[in-house]
Amino acid sequence: MARPKKHSLTLRGHRTSVSLEDEFWQAFTEIAARRGLSVNELAARIDAERGMESGLASAIRLFVLAELRTR
C-alpha cells in the first residue's frame, strides 16, 4: 500500500482535500458510482454524519471498510 495522496473535494461549495491511499480512493469512487452519486456528494454526506471526533479522511476510510464488510 502506497502513501496517502491528496484528493480535492468540494463540500457544500467549499474546497477541501483529503489524504487517502490509492486503494481507499478507488474503492470510495466505485461506491459513489454504484450509488449514483458524485464523489463530492458522497463525501458531503459522510462529512455531515461524522461528528467532530474524527477527520474526514478517517471517516471515509471507515465508511469504505463498513461498505466492504456488508458485501
C-alpha positions in Angstrom: 0.0 0.0 0.0 1.4 3.4 -1.0 1.5 6.6 1.0 -1.7 8.6 1.1 -2.2 11.2 -1.7 -4.2 14.4 -1.5 -7.5 14.4 -3.4 -9.5 17.6 -3.9 -13.2 17.7 -2.9 -15.9 20.4 -2.9 -18.3 20.1 0.1 -21.3 22.4 0.1 -19.4 24.9 -2.1 -16.2 24.8 -0.1 -12.9 23.3 -1.4 -11.1 20.9 0.8 -8.8 17.9 0.4 -8.3 14.5 1.9 -5.3 12.4 2.0 -6.1 8.8 1.2 -4.3 5.8 -0.1 -5.0 4.9 -3.7 -6.8 1.7 -2.7 -9.2 3.6 -0.4 -9.8 6.4 -3.0 -10.5 3.8 -5.7 -13.0 1.9 -3.5 -14.6 5.2 -2.5 -15.1 6.4 -6.1 -16.5 2.9 -7.0 -19.0 3.1 -4.1 -20.1 6.6 -5.2 -20.7 5.4 -8.7 -22.7 2.4 -7.6 -24.9 4.7 -5.6 -25.3 7.1 -8.5 -23.6 9.9 -6.6 -20.6 12.1 -7.3 -17.6 11.7 -5.1 -18.3 15.2 -3.7 -21.9 14.3 -2.9 -20.9 11.1 -1.0 -18.1 12.9 0.8 -20.5 15.7 1.9 -22.9 13.1 3.3 -20.1 11.4 5.2 -18.9 14.7 6.4 -22.3 15.7 7.7 -22.6 12.4 9.7 -19.1 12.1 11.0 -19.1 14.4 14.1 -16.0 16.2 15.2 -14.3 13.2 16.8 -12.6 12.2 13.5 -11.2 13.8 10.4 -12.9 13.4 7.0 -10.2 11.1 5.6 -10.6 8.7 8.6 -14.4 8.9 8.2 -14.1 8.0 4.5 -11.8 5.0 5.3 -14.3 3.7 7.9 -17.1 4.2 5.5 -15.3 2.2 2.8 -14.5 -0.5 5.3 -18.1 -0.8 6.5 -19.3 -0.9 3.0 -17.0 -3.7 2.0 -17.9 -5.7 5.1 -21.6 -5.6 4.3 -21.0 -7.1 0.9 
